[in-house]
Amino acid sequence: MTSWLLRKSGSDSNGGTSASVRSTGTDGIVSTAGGTTKISSISATWGAGDVGHGIFASSSTILRLISAVQVAQSVATAVTASGLTTFTSVALFNSTMLGCAVSGPGIAAGTYISVYTSSSSMTLSQAAGAGFGSGAAVFGPLATTTGTTAFTSATGQTWNVGGSLLTMARAMVTASGIHNCYSAGDSIYLGGGGTWAETVVNTLSGSAVAGLSVIGDVDGAKTGDSGQVTLTGYTSGNTSVPSATALLALAATTNLSFSLITFVGGSTNMVTSTAPAASPNYTFTDCTFTKLGTSVNMITLTSPTTGLACNWLFDRCTFVGMQGSNTFITFALSSTVSGSADWDALAIVRNCLFVGGGINGYCVTVTASGANTFKPGGVRIYNSTLLGGGFSTGTGVSTTVPCEIHNSLVTSANAPIGCFTAGQITGDHNVLYGAVSGYTYGTGDVSNSAGTGTYKAPLLELGQSMKWAGVLRQFLAPDGATSPLLGAGSATFSGNYPTADWVNRNRPSGGGSASSSVGYSEFHDFSIQDTVVYPSGQTSSGKMIGPGDTYIWVPVDATSTTIAIQLYQGSGYTGTTYATASIVANGELGVTGSTQTCTSTLSSWQTLTFGAITPTKAGWVLVSVDSFDTSGTGTLNFGALTAT
């Protein structure tokens, strides 16, 4: 499986498989004699370390993948003749020299072995000239490559092994780029700090066994470039008219995942797909979608027409837009004559934040096309915040395979949950602001109206903690440990229910409850000072009540460092998943993640010591202290952190 790299300092004439070019030359030779899947160069020093890297050849701007390298060879004495292509030796040649670039007495640049006759006789691709006669000969390395389209036969080709690519077009669109030699299971990394101002009509697919991943390299672990990664529809610049072309057109490609990318829409749809013949299998994780100024559907994903599961997943994503009468995500499903019953799309939205649905718009909408016998359903929302637009279904959506919504916070001027036909959406443990339509309240639902007769104040973080405490907390998360939104969700953490929230931190957290919060975020870093229970030699410790986590930033230098911390599980700590301390992976510093776990011992300090780390540069390492208490009231103390 190959890791392909894009950097803003890259070039589409590179091989695409390393942060910088491994080797380059202008004397590449591809010939029918050696085969057009092979390339040779007299100046190259290719070896086994180049296997698995991409190589670019200029005559056809083709990118292929090196699968084997025959290293350079030499003979002490070979003979050429003036004006002739004959090349002889005393049984020093071998058949592997066919197609290799060659240098020797009277042999001009760009010459290769065009015919192998015997160990004593071969033919040059062009006649020898000045300097002909007897002397040493060198045969350049020969790289065997893989790819759909072969190289073009030519001499004097510019070639590059490795080095990062520049454009998304070269990575995901053009037939001569990555498309020519990628495999299912490959990954494409976009260098951090880079903005790709281009629209993408994707031509790549993974497989059901091994998907294709497109990843924002935000920590620079792969490309060496850290920072936000942006794909934008403002293709002519941030102060010019945006593109009227879809930002990411997936067409009927399948088995793709996207993560850690900020998508900025132009004046039309941001992400689209058409009906594939197989299950589409799209995943978007930790992505941000922004589209302001135009009222069109942000994302429209289209199902197969044969009732195949779609396997769509949006996890820990953010959506901000002005949708008007349109939606952030439209799941366009099809009724079918295939099968024997209504079918399940297996589409999941969880840990997501939607802001700005519009007066008549919804954040998530499920539509059904066709009037066939078997209807579609099975779009499910978990632990998400939908602000300004709700969740709706259209005509033809199944009531026997209903859509679902759980543990979510929804507010809408239209309807937080709107069914065209009663029973198309079921749910539980949601906090809703607005009047529902066609929806029957489930267990734990709170309508904030006469619907359920129950109410929960919207105690949400809007930035006020920065003003009163100088602490920056998660926008639209519960605003503190007393927010009634904490613990208002269910205590289910299996199946599609998440065990982590939008920032990929523990669920539940901060509410003194074994149940999750409603909405996309829990409440973290809620520990308080404890002056009663503390390690020897200390005067206080931090204490968490109930499950959750606290982050501690530890300064480190570029030297071997051992981090240790003491944890104390109180007598009321419940459950068999014991407290942990973890070093969070930091690609920018070259630090891998690791976890130390407490034993079952309660009411006693335990010292957790990590293996030594050696950061590549000075910076800050993050240590997470995690409680998995299942009672909701058990305590975990921590203190005496050292870094030596």
N, C-alpha and C positions, 0 to 999 in steps of 0.2 A: 504494500500500500504506500502510495507516494504522497508526500506533503509538498504542495505547490505554493509558492510564495509570491505575493504582490507587494511592491513597495512604490512609493511615489518617486523614489530615486531609481527605479528599475527601468527596464527596456523590454519591449515586445520582441526584440531580437535576441533575448537571452533564453537559457534553458529552463528557467522557472523553478529550480529545485534547491536553491541555496540563496542566502542573503546577498552574497557577492559572487561574481563570476569566478569559477574555479580555474578555467583556462580559456584562451581565445587564440584565434589565428585567422589568416587570410589565404591559406593554402589547402583548404579542404578538397578532397577528391572523392567523388561518387562515380562509380563506373558500372556498366553492365557486366564487365568482367568479374568484378568482385561481388556484384549484386547491389541493387539500389536500396537495400535495407542496411548497407554498411557504408562507413565513411572512414577515410584515412587521411593522415596529415604527416608530412615529414617533420614539422616543427613540434608536433604534439608530444606530450609525455604521459598520455593516458595510461591508467592502470586499474587495478581491481577497485580502488576507491571511487572510481567514476561510475561504476555499475549502479544503476538505480537513479542516475541523474538525467535530466533532460538535456538534449543537445539541439541547437538551432543550426540550420544550414541555409545559406542565403539564396541559393538559386531558385528555390521554390518557397521560401519563407516557412519551411515546414519545421514543426517541433516534434521530435521523437524521443523515445526513452532508451537509454543505453542498457542493454541486457547482458553484454559480455564484452570484454576487451582482450584482444590479442596484442601483447606488448611489442615494442619495437624489436627488430632483429638486425643482425649485421653479419656480413661475411668478410673474411680478410682479403680475398682476392676474387675479383670478377672482371670479365673482359667485355668491352664494347668495341664496335667498329664504326668508323666515320660514315655517316649517311645511312646507317643501317639500324634496324630495331632489334637485331640479334643481341642476346645477352647470355654469356656462358660462364661456367665455372667448373672446377674439378669436383663435381658431386657435392656442392655446398648448398644448393637450393632445396626448397621444399614447397609442397603444394599450398601451404597456408600463406605464402607470399603473394598469391594471386589477388589482384585488386589493391595491393598496398602501394602507397607512395614510395618512390625510390630515389636515392641520390647516389652518385658514383661517378666514375671517370666519363666526362663528356655528356652526362645526363642533365638535361635542362629541368628547371623548376616545373612542377605540374605534371611530371612523368609518373606513370604507374605501371605495374606489371599487368599486361593485358592477356597474356597466354602463358600458362605453365605447361611445359612439354615434358621435362624430366628434371632430375636433380642437377643436371649439368646444362640445361638449356631452357631459357624463358624468352619471352618477347616483350619489348618495351612498347609503351603506347605512342612514343614518338622517337624518331631516329636520334642517335648520339651525334654530337657535334664536337666543337673544339674541346680539347682535353681528353678525347677518347683514348681507349687503351686498357691497360691493366691497373687495378687499384681496389681499394676497399669500397664496399657498398653498404648502405644503410637502408633498411625498409621500415617505413613509419608504422606506428600502431594502427590497428584496424578495429574500429568499434562496431559491434553488431547492435542494431536498434530494433525496437518494436513500435508499431503504430499502424493505423489504418491505411494511410497514404504514404507511399515510399518517397524517398528523396528523389530529386531530379539529377540525372547523370550530368556532371559538369566538373571541371577543375577550377582551381582558384576561388573556391567558395569561402566566404567569411563564416566562421563557426564559433559558437560559444557553448561551453559546457557549464551548466548551472547559471547562477545569477537570477535575480528576481524579475518577474514580469511587471508591466506597468498598468495595463488596462483590464477592466472587467470583460471587455469584448474579447481580448486574447484568451482570457481565462475561461469564459463560459459561452461564447457565441461562435467565433470563427472556427471553421472546420480545420484550419491549419494549426491552430493553437493547442491548448490542453485537450480539446475534443479529439484530437488525432491520436492521443496515446494514453488517455487516462483509463483507470479501472475503477470498478465499484469498490467502495471502501476508501478511496482517496480523500484527501482534505485540501481545501484551498484556504490559505491564511492571508488576510488583508492586513498590511502593516498598520500599527497604531499611529494615530495622528494624521492619517490620510483621509482625504475626501475624494471620492470617485464621482465626478460630475458626468454621469453617462447613464443612459437607459439600457437595460439588459433584456435581450430576447434569448432566454436560456435554451441551450441545446443539449445539456448534460443530464444524465440520469444515473442514479445508483441502482442497486438491486435490492430485492426484499431482504436478502441476507446481509448485505453490506451497503449501506447508504453512502451518498456523497455529501460531505460536510463543507460548508462555507462559513468561516470563523473569523471574527474580528480579533486580531492578535493584540488586544488592548494592553497586555503587560509586556509585549515585545519578546516573549520567550522564544518565538520561532523566527521572526524577522529582524529582531533587534530594535524595532520601532514601537514605542508604547504611546498610548493615548486613545482618544475616541476614534472609531472607524465609521465613516459616513458614506452612504450611497445617496446621491441627491439628484432630483429632477431639475434643479437649476443648472442646466447643462452649459449655459453661456455665462455663468457667473452669478454670484449672490445678489447682484443688483440689476439683473436683466430678466426678461420675460422667461418664465419656466417652460419646460417642455410640455407639449400636449400629448406625449407618448407615455404609455404605462412605464413606470419605473422598473418593475421587475415582472416580465411576462414569462410565466413558467410553461405556457402552452400545455402540451400533454406529457411533459417529462414527469418522472416519478422518483421516489426514494431520495429526497433531498432534505437536508437540515441546514438552518441558518442560525447563527448565534452571535451575540455581542456586536450587533450592527445597528446603527441609527439610520433609518430610512426617512428621507425628506421628500415628500411628494411634490410633483409639479401641478399642472392644472387638470389632471385626469386621474384615473385609478392608479393606485400605487402598486398593488400586487394582483395579478390575474392568473387564471389557469383555464384550460379547456378540458373537456371530458377525455380522460385517458382510457386506454383499453384495460389497464390493470389498476390495482389500488394505488392511489397517488402517494400516500405516505410522506406528508410534508410536516416538518417540525420547525417551529420558530421559538427560540429560547433566549431570554435576556436581550430582546430586541426592542427598539423604540421606533414608533411610527408617528410622524408629524405631517399633517396636511392642513394648512390654513388658507382661507381666502376663496376656496372653491367648494361647492356642495355637490360632490359625487361620492359614490361608494369608495371607501379607502381600499378595501381588500375584497375580492370576489373569487371564491374557490368553487370549482365546478366538479361534481362527482362523476364517476362512470355512469353509464346508462343501464348497467346490468346488475345493479344491486350489490356491487362489491364494496366492502368496507373501505372508507376513505383514509382512516388512520391519520387524521389531521390533529396537530397539537400546537397550541400557543401556551407557553409557560413562562411566567415571570416577565411578561412584556408590558409596554406602556403605549397607549394610544391617545393622541391629542389631536383634535380637529374641530372643524366647523361643518357639521354634517347636514344641517338643515333637515330635509326630508329623506336623507340617505343614511347609510350605516357605516360603522367602522369595519365590521366583518359580515359579509353575506356568504352563508353556506348555501350554494345553489345545488340542491339535490334533485334527483330525477326519480320519478316513479318508474316501475319496471314490470315486465312480464316474466322476468327470470325468477327462479326460485319458487317458493311455495307460500311465502308470507311476507308481511311488511319487513323492511330491512333496516339494519342499524348502521349508521354512518360512522360510528366510533370517532366522533370529533370531540375534542376536549379543549376547553379554555380554562386555565386555572392560574391563580396568583397574578392576575392581570389587572391593570388600572386603565380605565377609560374615562376621559375627561372631554366633555363638549358634545354631547349627542345631538343637540338641537331640539326645537319645539316638536317637530313631527318625526324626527329620526330616532332610530334605535341604535344601541351600541352593537348588538349582535342580532342578526335576523336569519331565520331559516326559511328558505323558499322551496317549493316543490313544483317541478315542471312535468307536463304530460298528464294524461288521464288514464294511465295504466292501472292494472289491478293492485299491484303491491306498492304501498306508499313508503316514503323514507322517514326516518326519525333518528334519534340518538345523538343529538348535539348536546353536550353536557358542560355546564359551567360550575366551577368549584372555587370557593374562596377568592372571589374577585370583587373589585369596586367599580361600579358603573355609575358615573356621575353625569347627569344630564340626558341620559337615554337608557332605555331598558333592554329587555330580551323579548323577542317576538317571533311568532311563527305565522306563516301564510297558509293559504288554502292548500289542501292536499297533503299536509304533513300528518304523519301517523299519530293515532291515539293509542295504538297497541304497543308501539315502540316509541314511547314519548321522549321528548327532549327533557332535560332536567337542569335544575339550578339549586346549588347547596352552599350554605355558609357564606353568602354574598351580601354586600351592601349595595342597594340599588335605589337611585333617586331619578325621577323622570317627570317632566311636565305632561307627558303623554300617558304612559302606563309603565311602571317598573317591570311588570310582566304582562305581556299581551298575547293572547292566543286567538287565532282566527276561529278555531273550534275548541270548545271546552275539552280539557284533557290532553291537549297537545304538549303541555309543559307540566311537570310535577316537580316538587322540591320540598326542602325543609331547612330550618335554621337560617333563614334569610331575614335581614332587616331592610324593610321596604319603606320608601317615602313616596307616596302617590297611590292612586287607585288602580288596582289590577283589573285585567279584563280576561275573562275565561279561565282564570286560574283559581284552583282550590288551595287555600292555605294549608301547609303541611306542619308537621311537628316542629315546634320551636320557631316558626315564622312569627315575625313581629311586623304588623302593618303600619304602626303609628297612626292608626285611624280606627274607625268603628269596625273595620274588617276583622281584626282579631281582638280588638279591645286592649291591646298591649302596646307599650311604647318604650322606646329607648332613645335617650337624648343623643344627638349626633356630636359627641365629644371627640373631635378630630383635630389633628395637628395641621395647622395652617401657617406655621412659621412663628407662632407666638412664643414658643419655647426659646427661640433665639433672643427675643426681646426681654423676657423676664428672667431667663436663666443663662443666657449666653451659650445655649446648647442647640445645635442643629439636629432636628429629628425628621423622620420620614414624613413627607407630605401626605396628608389624608390617612395617616396611620392613627390608631387610637392615641389620644393626647396625654395619656398617663395611666397609671395602674388602676385608677378609679373609673375609667371610661366603661360604660355598660356594654360597649361593643366587644370588649375582651371577654373570652369565655362564652360568648353568645352563640358560637357555632357548635357543631357536634363534636363528640370525642372519637370520631372514626378517622383512622389514619392508615387505612389499607386500601387496596385497589387503586382507583384514580384519585383518592383524596390525598392531598399533599402533606408531607411531613416537614416541609420547609416553605417559607413564604417568598415574597417578591425579591428580597435581597438574599435569598438562599440561606436564611437563618431559621432556627428551630421554630416549629409549630408543636405545641402552643408555647407562648412566652409572654411573661409579664403581667398576666391577669390573675395569678393565684388560683388557677383553674386547670384541670386536666383536659378541658375542651378548648378548641381553637377559637380565635377571634372570628368575627365576620369581616369580610373584605380582604384586600390583597396583602395586608401587612399585620404582623403582630407588634408588640411593644417590647423593645430590646434595651439592653444596658440599663436595667432597672434596679440594679443592686444598691443597697444602702450600707452605711457604715455600721459596724457592730463593735462596740467597745467591751462586750462581755466575753465573746468567744473569739480567740485570736491565737496565732502560733506563738510558741516560746520565743522570747526576745522581741516581740512586737507589742504594740499597744492597741491595735484594732485590726479588723479585717473587713472585707466586703462580704455582703450576705444577700443571697437571692432567696425569695420565698416562692415556692412552687416551681414548675418547670420553666426553662428559658435559658438565656445566654447573656454573657457580658464579654465585650471585647476589651483587650488591653494591648496598647501599642508599646513595643519594646525597641529602644534604639540599639542598633548594632553597627559594628565596623566590619570592614572586609577582612575578618580574621576568624579563626575557629572560635565558636561561641557555644556554650552549653547553657540552656535555659531550664530552670526548675521552678516549680510552684507547689504550694501546699494547699490541699483541699480537705474539707471537713463536712461529711454528710451527717446531718443532724439525726437525732433518734427517730424523728417522724418521716425520714426519707423513705419513700415507698416504691416498690417495683424492683425488677431485677436488671434493669438497664442502669448501670451505675454512672456516676458523674465522670466527666472527661475534661481534659485540657488538650487543646490542639494548636499546633503551629499551622497557620493557614498558608498554603502554597503561595509563593511570590515569584513569578517568572522574571520580573524585572531585576530582582536580586539573586536569581538562581537558587532560590530556596524551595525545596520540596515540602509538601505537607506531611505532618505526622501527628499521631494521637496517642496519648497516654490515658489509661482508664483506672479509676479507683477499684479497689476490691469491695467486697460486700460489707466491710467493717463500717459501723456507724459510730458516731460520737467520739471520733479519734482523728487527729490530723494525719494525713497521708502525703508523703512527698512524691510528686511525679516529676521525673527527670527525663528530658528529651535527649536523644543522641545529638552529638555535636553537629552544628551547621556552620558552613563557611560562606557567607554572602559574597557575591562578586563585587559589591561596592557597599559603601556605608548607606544606611537607610533605616527604615522601620519595619520590624517584623510583627505580625499580628498574632496574638495568642487569644484563643477563644475558650472561655470556661463555660461548660454546658451542664445543666441539670435536667434529668429526665424523670424527675419525681412524678409519680402518677396520682398522688393524693391531691395535688394542687396546693398543699400547704407545707410540705416538707422543705427543710432549709438546706442550703449548700453555702458554706463559707469558703473563702479563698484568701490567700495572703502570702507574704514572704516570697515574692517572685524574685529570682536572681538570674542574672545573665553574666556568666564568667567565661 
